[in-house]
């Protein structure tokens, strides 16, 4: 261990993912504070991270890790796996790059129903716009002067265009902006990729400041626990190169480690359900029963069909096709490798509630079973996903060792409402696939299959859904903020009963937003940084 390592900082940010990169950058760029950013993974040097179309290879590399649940009875006793980024940039370095913020009502509900003052849509929209450098869209819903480049898809696949056309034939209105005045519609996503390169939080926010004298970035460095003295966070204990290191924070420790690791660090530090902590010999600093509770995720079941002709993406990464795509990309910076592959989608009100409740990803490849590779056929997917799930899971400690897995009780389809949402989603997906032009381009239904009826009252659709349901990589809610006494955090993301400690990542959401979580996670860090900088003027 290099004894010259700086060990005292004003702020320590634990977790170098989407939120952590934004947080560390905002605190450091003020020039008034020394900041340490701690990341368990390595630097984002993996080539597959930065080429948009190869994100699935990044997800299969050491730059992602999967959290595996206990057997889930709501999934016919399958285990539920949730991959998460473990690299600088976190999820923004390994995700599908879809830029979606959710619905205005999501944030208004945070304030009105959960007591999260300062989180209404009117409050958060300026933070979204301030971060954004949109290549096409502008005020009042988008920004041009921020650091996060948001662009239209570089390649619009003809098969995906046909699915969009069929969705319009099925009665879904076309949209040019899922983040504008209304979310409902079908169309091309905007993405955090531009000019053939992923625009991660590490690239956009952190990289311009990585050589700043007041910012120190620790990678391959595992946080063990927050050091707390007299109910105040004073630092963090780490392991780096198999050695122990302690850093001191003179102002605050900020956890941005995600919906699994942030609650785990709180519990290892004595903040959590007292009975669970005492079972593993951890001194209780604050008995907070909801640490690790309220776990929620978007769940999907991709309706999949085989194409009549070999015009999908199957085999694009093999043989002569792969050579051609590589040549196009590395020589001309164009072609398939510049695409995020998940180029289009839809947000649909399927229950008549007045706001979309099912999101669809539309793509020209056929996903396999949960956790497996895509099917080796030319196929397409119309992939329904729950937008505001009611089911809740639970994380708890299974050991006092920071390197040990959490106990993960997923229960992802515990709520009948979530199951019914997916039933409606499957029915509409089939309706879309029965419309021209895509109906003329497909043949066999691969999932759910012709033997599975999606009619109301079907006795075999539920089993098909339970066997096929999978994560959409959006775990949230395990360090809930709120205005009530039971909340883990207050509305400014300070840990209740402990000073000098905040959480600022996807885990703070009291209710999962209606859409992809990367943009909202960066916004959460932006809002938290505003309050922190104001507190230390």
Secondary structure, DSSP 8 states (H G I E B T S, - for coil): --TTS--EEEEEEE--SHHHHHHHHHHHHTSSS-EEEE-SSB-S--HHHHSGGGHHHHHTSTTEEEEE-S-BGGGTTB--EEEEE-BTTTHHHHS--B-----HHHHHHHHHHH--TT-SHHHHHHHHHHHEEESS--TTT--SSSSEEEEE-S---HHHHHHHHHHHHTT--B-S-TTSS---EEEE-EESEETTEE--HIIIIIGGGTT-TTEEEE-SEEEEEEEEETTEEEEEEEEETTEEEEEEEEEEEEE-SHHHHHHHHHHHTTEE-HHHHHHTT---SEE-TTTT-SBB--EEEEEEEEESSS-SSTTTTSHHHHHHHHHHHHHHS-SGGGS-S--EEEEE--SSSSS--EEEEEESS---STTS---SS-EEEEEEEESS----BEEE-S-S-TTS--EEE--TT-SHHHHHHHHHHHHHHHHHHTSTTGGGTEEEEEES-TT---STT-SSHHHHHHHH-EE-S--B-TT-B-SSTT-SB-TT-BBTT-BTEEE-SGGG-SS--SS-SHHHHHHHHHHHHHHHHHHT-
